[in-house]
Amino acid sequence: SYTIALTDTTEIKSYAFYNHSTLAFIELNEGLTTIGEHAFKETKSLRTIPLPSTMKKIESNAFATSGVRSLIYFGTTQITCDDTIFSGIEMEYVKAKRGFTGEKLCSEGTKEVKATIDDKGKSGEYLRYVVDTNEKEIFIYGIEEFYSDKTQREEIQKYQTTIQKVIIDEGITIIRNETFKGFSAMTSIEFSSTVETI
């Protein structure tokens, strides 16, 4: 799997990652404002797009017919875009930071977004999470094994008495011993099809 962490980037050019066969994880830096047309089209291994708070514009077909199923937006204002950015894909998880103004992600689109994300963090080099305290859930995405390593566990331990639902996104293959030890409030956990070992 191929990973990218952008820094000091303000624009992703059109067709930048078009049909990239192995790109599975990308981190978009604060300061990024624009994603060009067809930028991630046909990028089948990419599952989650975390958009920084500085995002202003996403051009047509940016994620069309890609593997993207989850989008997390850390901003509070609508993005200039339309429904073509999701052409040919079925989004399963679309959420924004609490305080987001409006019901739709795009200024000219119909895709609704829930503004319920309260916190985000890292739990490994290529593991990230977001917390929705309204739904009492944590959404974990990335491409690493989810270890019982102390450092990783400490990142999410502060939610062990409040989180009821855990969602493991596609790309995570292994969940190690005691990863969710102490999560006394947890009543459900959703595994993606990529989880092979628990």
Contacts in CASP RR format, 6 or more apart in sequence:
PFRMAT RR
TARGET T0000
AUTHOR 0000-0000-0000
METHOD contacts of the structure
MODEL  1
SYTIALTDTTEIKSYAFYNHSTLAFIELNEGLTTIGEHAFKETKSLRTIP
LPSTMKKIESNAFATSGVRSLIYFGTTQITCDDTIFSGIEMEYVKAKRGF
TGEKLCSEGTKEVKATIDDKGKSGEYLRYVVDTNEKEIFIYGIEEFYSDK
TQREEIQKYQTTIQKVIIDEGITIIRNETFKGFSAMTSIEFSSTVETI
1 22 0 8 1.000
1 23 0 8 1.000
1 24 0 8 1.000
1 25 0 8 1.000
1 45 0 8 1.000
1 143 0 8 1.000
2 20 0 8 1.000
2 22 0 8 1.000
2 23 0 8 1.000
2 24 0 8 1.000
2 25 0 8 1.000
2 45 0 8 1.000
3 23 0 8 1.000
3 24 0 8 1.000
3 25 0 8 1.000
3 26 0 8 1.000
3 126 0 8 1.000
3 143 0 8 1.000
4 23 0 8 1.000
4 25 0 8 1.000
4 26 0 8 1.000
4 27 0 8 1.000
5 26 0 8 1.000
5 27 0 8 1.000
5 29 0 8 1.000
6 12 0 8 1.000
6 26 0 8 1.000
6 27 0 8 1.000
6 28 0 8 1.000
6 29 0 8 1.000
6 32 0 8 1.000
7 29 0 8 1.000
8 29 0 8 1.000
9 28 0 8 1.000
9 29 0 8 1.000
9 31 0 8 1.000
9 32 0 8 1.000
10 31 0 8 1.000
10 32 0 8 1.000
10 33 0 8 1.000
10 34 0 8 1.000
11 32 0 8 1.000
11 33 0 8 1.000
11 34 0 8 1.000
11 35 0 8 1.000
11 36 0 8 1.000
12 28 0 8 1.000
12 32 0 8 1.000
12 34 0 8 1.000
12 35 0 8 1.000
12 36 0 8 1.000
12 39 0 8 1.000
13 36 0 8 1.000
13 39 0 8 1.000
14 36 0 8 1.000
14 37 0 8 1.000
14 38 0 8 1.000
14 39 0 8 1.000
14 59 0 8 1.000
15 37 0 8 1.000
15 38 0 8 1.000
15 39 0 8 1.000
15 41 0 8 1.000
16 36 0 8 1.000
16 39 0 8 1.000
16 40 0 8 1.000
17 23 0 8 1.000
17 26 0 8 1.000
17 39 0 8 1.000
17 40 0 8 1.000
17 43 0 8 1.000
17 46 0 8 1.000
18 38 0 8 1.000
18 39 0 8 1.000
18 40 0 8 1.000
18 41 0 8 1.000
18 42 0 8 1.000
18 43 0 8 1.000
19 41 0 8 1.000
19 42 0 8 1.000
19 43 0 8 1.000
20 40 0 8 1.000
20 43 0 8 1.000
20 45 0 8 1.000
20 46 0 8 1.000
21 44 0 8 1.000
21 45 0 8 1.000
22 45 0 8 1.000
23 43 0 8 1.000
23 45 0 8 1.000
23 46 0 8 1.000
24 45 0 8 1.000
24 46 0 8 1.000
24 47 0 8 1.000
24 142 0 8 1.000
24 143 0 8 1.000
24 171 0 8 1.000
25 46 0 8 1.000
25 126 0 8 1.000
25 142 0 8 1.000
25 143 0 8 1.000
26 46 0 8 1.000
26 49 0 8 1.000
27 50 0 8 1.000
27 128 0 8 1.000
28 49 0 8 1.000
28 50 0 8 1.000
28 51 0 8 1.000
28 52 0 8 1.000
28 55 0 8 1.000
29 52 0 8 1.000
30 52 0 8 1.000
30 53 0 8 1.000
30 54 0 8 1.000
31 52 0 8 1.000
31 54 0 8 1.000
32 52 0 8 1.000
32 54 0 8 1.000
32 55 0 8 1.000
33 54 0 8 1.000
33 55 0 8 1.000
33 56 0 8 1.000
33 57 0 8 1.000
34 55 0 8 1.000
34 56 0 8 1.000
34 57 0 8 1.000
34 58 0 8 1.000
34 59 0 8 1.000
35 55 0 8 1.000
35 57 0 8 1.000
35 58 0 8 1.000
35 59 0 8 1.000
35 62 0 8 1.000
36 58 0 8 1.000
36 59 0 8 1.000
36 62 0 8 1.000
37 59 0 8 1.000
37 60 0 8 1.000
37 61 0 8 1.000
37 62 0 8 1.000
38 60 0 8 1.000
38 61 0 8 1.000
38 62 0 8 1.000
38 64 0 8 1.000
39 59 0 8 1.000
39 62 0 8 1.000
39 63 0 8 1.000
40 46 0 8 1.000
40 49 0 8 1.000
40 62 0 8 1.000
40 63 0 8 1.000
40 66 0 8 1.000
40 68 0 8 1.000
41 61 0 8 1.000
41 62 0 8 1.000
41 63 0 8 1.000
41 64 0 8 1.000
41 65 0 8 1.000
41 66 0 8 1.000
42 64 0 8 1.000
42 65 0 8 1.000
42 66 0 8 1.000
43 63 0 8 1.000
43 66 0 8 1.000
43 67 0 8 1.000
43 68 0 8 1.000
44 66 0 8 1.000
44 67 0 8 1.000
45 67 0 8 1.000
46 66 0 8 1.000
46 67 0 8 1.000
46 68 0 8 1.000
47 67 0 8 1.000
47 68 0 8 1.000
47 69 0 8 1.000
47 70 0 8 1.000
47 141 0 8 1.000
47 142 0 8 1.000
47 169 0 8 1.000
47 170 0 8 1.000
47 171 0 8 1.000
48 68 0 8 1.000
48 69 0 8 1.000
48 70 0 8 1.000
48 71 0 8 1.000
48 72 0 8 1.000
48 93 0 8 1.000
48 141 0 8 1.000
48 142 0 8 1.000
48 169 0 8 1.000
49 63 0 8 1.000
49 68 0 8 1.000
49 70 0 8 1.000
49 71 0 8 1.000
49 72 0 8 1.000
50 71 0 8 1.000
50 72 0 8 1.000
50 74 0 8 1.000
50 128 0 8 1.000
50 141 0 8 1.000
51 71 0 8 1.000
51 72 0 8 1.000
51 73 0 8 1.000
51 74 0 8 1.000
51 75 0 8 1.000
51 79 0 8 1.000
52 74 0 8 1.000
52 75 0 8 1.000
53 74 0 8 1.000
53 75 0 8 1.000
53 76 0 8 1.000
53 97 0 8 1.000
54 75 0 8 1.000
55 73 0 8 1.000
55 75 0 8 1.000
55 79 0 8 1.000
56 79 0 8 1.000
56 80 0 8 1.000
57 79 0 8 1.000
57 80 0 8 1.000
57 81 0 8 1.000
58 79 0 8 1.000
58 80 0 8 1.000
58 81 0 8 1.000
58 85 0 8 1.000
58 106 0 8 1.000
59 81 0 8 1.000
59 85 0 8 1.000
60 82 0 8 1.000
60 84 0 8 1.000
60 85 0 8 1.000
61 84 0 8 1.000
61 85 0 8 1.000
61 87 0 8 1.000
62 81 0 8 1.000
62 85 0 8 1.000
63 85 0 8 1.000
63 86 0 8 1.000
63 89 0 8 1.000
64 84 0 8 1.000
64 85 0 8 1.000
64 86 0 8 1.000
64 87 0 8 1.000
64 88 0 8 1.000
64 89 0 8 1.000
65 87 0 8 1.000
65 88 0 8 1.000
65 89 0 8 1.000
66 89 0 8 1.000
67 89 0 8 1.000
68 89 0 8 1.000
68 91 0 8 1.000
69 89 0 8 1.000
69 90 0 8 1.000
69 91 0 8 1.000
69 92 0 8 1.000
69 93 0 8 1.000
69 170 0 8 1.000
70 91 0 8 1.000
70 92 0 8 1.000
70 93 0 8 1.000
70 94 0 8 1.000
70 139 0 8 1.000
70 141 0 8 1.000
70 169 0 8 1.000
71 91 0 8 1.000
71 93 0 8 1.000
71 94 0 8 1.000
71 95 0 8 1.000
71 105 0 8 1.000
72 93 0 8 1.000
72 95 0 8 1.000
72 96 0 8 1.000
72 117 0 8 1.000
72 120 0 8 1.000
72 130 0 8 1.000
72 139 0 8 1.000
73 79 0 8 1.000
73 95 0 8 1.000
73 96 0 8 1.000
73 97 0 8 1.000
73 100 0 8 1.000
73 105 0 8 1.000
73 113 0 8 1.000
74 96 0 8 1.000
74 97 0 8 1.000
74 117 0 8 1.000
74 120 0 8 1.000
75 96 0 8 1.000
75 97 0 8 1.000
75 100 0 8 1.000
76 96 0 8 1.000
76 97 0 8 1.000
76 99 0 8 1.000
76 100 0 8 1.000
76 101 0 8 1.000
76 115 0 8 1.000
77 100 0 8 1.000
77 101 0 8 1.000
78 101 0 8 1.000
78 102 0 8 1.000
78 104 0 8 1.000
78 105 0 8 1.000
78 106 0 8 1.000
78 107 0 8 1.000
79 105 0 8 1.000
79 106 0 8 1.000
79 107 0 8 1.000
80 106 0 8 1.000
80 107 0 8 1.000
80 108 0 8 1.000
81 105 0 8 1.000
81 106 0 8 1.000
81 107 0 8 1.000
81 108 0 8 1.000
81 109 0 8 1.000
82 106 0 8 1.000
82 107 0 8 1.000
82 108 0 8 1.000
82 109 0 8 1.000
83 106 0 8 1.000
83 108 0 8 1.000
83 109 0 8 1.000
83 110 0 8 1.000
83 111 0 8 1.000
85 106 0 8 1.000
86 111 0 8 1.000
91 111 0 8 1.000
93 139 0 8 1.000
93 167 0 8 1.000
93 169 0 8 1.000
94 105 0 8 1.000
94 111 0 8 1.000
94 112 0 8 1.000
94 113 0 8 1.000
94 114 0 8 1.000
95 113 0 8 1.000
95 114 0 8 1.000
95 115 0 8 1.000
95 116 0 8 1.000
95 117 0 8 1.000
95 130 0 8 1.000
95 132 0 8 1.000
95 139 0 8 1.000
96 105 0 8 1.000
96 113 0 8 1.000
96 114 0 8 1.000
96 115 0 8 1.000
96 116 0 8 1.000
96 117 0 8 1.000
97 115 0 8 1.000
97 117 0 8 1.000
98 115 0 8 1.000
98 116 0 8 1.000
98 117 0 8 1.000
98 118 0 8 1.000
98 134 0 8 1.000
99 115 0 8 1.000
100 113 0 8 1.000
100 115 0 8 1.000
102 115 0 8 1.000
103 112 0 8 1.000
103 113 0 8 1.000
104 110 0 8 1.000
104 111 0 8 1.000
104 112 0 8 1.000
104 113 0 8 1.000
105 111 0 8 1.000
105 112 0 8 1.000
105 113 0 8 1.000
114 132 0 8 1.000
116 132 0 8 1.000
116 133 0 8 1.000
116 134 0 8 1.000
116 135 0 8 1.000
117 130 0 8 1.000
117 131 0 8 1.000
117 132 0 8 1.000
118 131 0 8 1.000
118 132 0 8 1.000
118 133 0 8 1.000
118 134 0 8 1.000
119 130 0 8 1.000
119 131 0 8 1.000
119 133 0 8 1.000
120 128 0 8 1.000
120 129 0 8 1.000
120 130 0 8 1.000
120 131 0 8 1.000
121 128 0 8 1.000
121 129 0 8 1.000
121 130 0 8 1.000
121 155 0 8 1.000
122 128 0 8 1.000
122 129 0 8 1.000
122 155 0 8 1.000
123 129 0 8 1.000
123 140 0 8 1.000
123 146 0 8 1.000
123 152 0 8 1.000
123 155 0 8 1.000
123 156 0 8 1.000
124 144 0 8 1.000
124 151 0 8 1.000
124 152 0 8 1.000
124 155 0 8 1.000
125 144 0 8 1.000
126 142 0 8 1.000
126 143 0 8 1.000
126 144 0 8 1.000
127 140 0 8 1.000
127 141 0 8 1.000
127 142 0 8 1.000
127 143 0 8 1.000
127 144 0 8 1.000
127 146 0 8 1.000
127 152 0 8 1.000
127 172 0 8 1.000
128 140 0 8 1.000
128 141 0 8 1.000
128 142 0 8 1.000
129 138 0 8 1.000
129 139 0 8 1.000
129 140 0 8 1.000
129 141 0 8 1.000
129 155 0 8 1.000
129 156 0 8 1.000
130 138 0 8 1.000
130 139 0 8 1.000
131 137 0 8 1.000
131 138 0 8 1.000
131 139 0 8 1.000
131 159 0 8 1.000
131 163 0 8 1.000
132 138 0 8 1.000
132 139 0 8 1.000
133 162 0 8 1.000
135 165 0 8 1.000
136 162 0 8 1.000
136 163 0 8 1.000
136 164 0 8 1.000
136 165 0 8 1.000
136 185 0 8 1.000
137 163 0 8 1.000
137 164 0 8 1.000
137 165 0 8 1.000
137 166 0 8 1.000
137 167 0 8 1.000
138 156 0 8 1.000
138 159 0 8 1.000
138 163 0 8 1.000
138 165 0 8 1.000
138 166 0 8 1.000
138 167 0 8 1.000
139 167 0 8 1.000
139 169 0 8 1.000
140 146 0 8 1.000
140 166 0 8 1.000
140 167 0 8 1.000
140 168 0 8 1.000
140 169 0 8 1.000
140 172 0 8 1.000
141 169 0 8 1.000
141 171 0 8 1.000
141 172 0 8 1.000
142 169 0 8 1.000
142 171 0 8 1.000
142 172 0 8 1.000
143 171 0 8 1.000
143 172 0 8 1.000
144 172 0 8 1.000
145 172 0 8 1.000
145 173 0 8 1.000
145 174 0 8 1.000
145 175 0 8 1.000
145 176 0 8 1.000
146 152 0 8 1.000
146 168 0 8 1.000
146 172 0 8 1.000
146 174 0 8 1.000
146 175 0 8 1.000
146 176 0 8 1.000
146 179 0 8 1.000
147 176 0 8 1.000
147 179 0 8 1.000
148 176 0 8 1.000
148 177 0 8 1.000
148 178 0 8 1.000
148 179 0 8 1.000
148 181 0 8 1.000
149 176 0 8 1.000
152 179 0 8 1.000
153 178 0 8 1.000
153 179 0 8 1.000
153 181 0 8 1.000
156 163 0 8 1.000
159 183 0 8 1.000
160 180 0 8 1.000
160 182 0 8 1.000
160 183 0 8 1.000
160 184 0 8 1.000
160 185 0 8 1.000
161 183 0 8 1.000
161 184 0 8 1.000
161 185 0 8 1.000
162 185 0 8 1.000
163 183 0 8 1.000
163 185 0 8 1.000
163 186 0 8 1.000
164 185 0 8 1.000
164 186 0 8 1.000
164 187 0 8 1.000
164 188 0 8 1.000
165 186 0 8 1.000
165 187 0 8 1.000
165 188 0 8 1.000
165 189 0 8 1.000
165 190 0 8 1.000
166 180 0 8 1.000
166 183 0 8 1.000
166 186 0 8 1.000
166 188 0 8 1.000
166 189 0 8 1.000
166 190 0 8 1.000
167 189 0 8 1.000
167 190 0 8 1.000
168 175 0 8 1.000
168 189 0 8 1.000
168 190 0 8 1.000
168 191 0 8 1.000
168 192 0 8 1.000
168 195 0 8 1.000
169 192 0 8 1.000
170 192 0 8 1.000
170 193 0 8 1.000
170 194 0 8 1.000
171 192 0 8 1.000
171 194 0 8 1.000
172 192 0 8 1.000
172 194 0 8 1.000
172 195 0 8 1.000
173 194 0 8 1.000
173 195 0 8 1.000
173 196 0 8 1.000
173 197 0 8 1.000
174 195 0 8 1.000
174 196 0 8 1.000
174 197 0 8 1.000
174 198 0 8 1.000
175 191 0 8 1.000
175 195 0 8 1.000
175 197 0 8 1.000
175 198 0 8 1.000
180 186 0 8 1.000
180 189 0 8 1.000
191 198 0 8 1.000
END
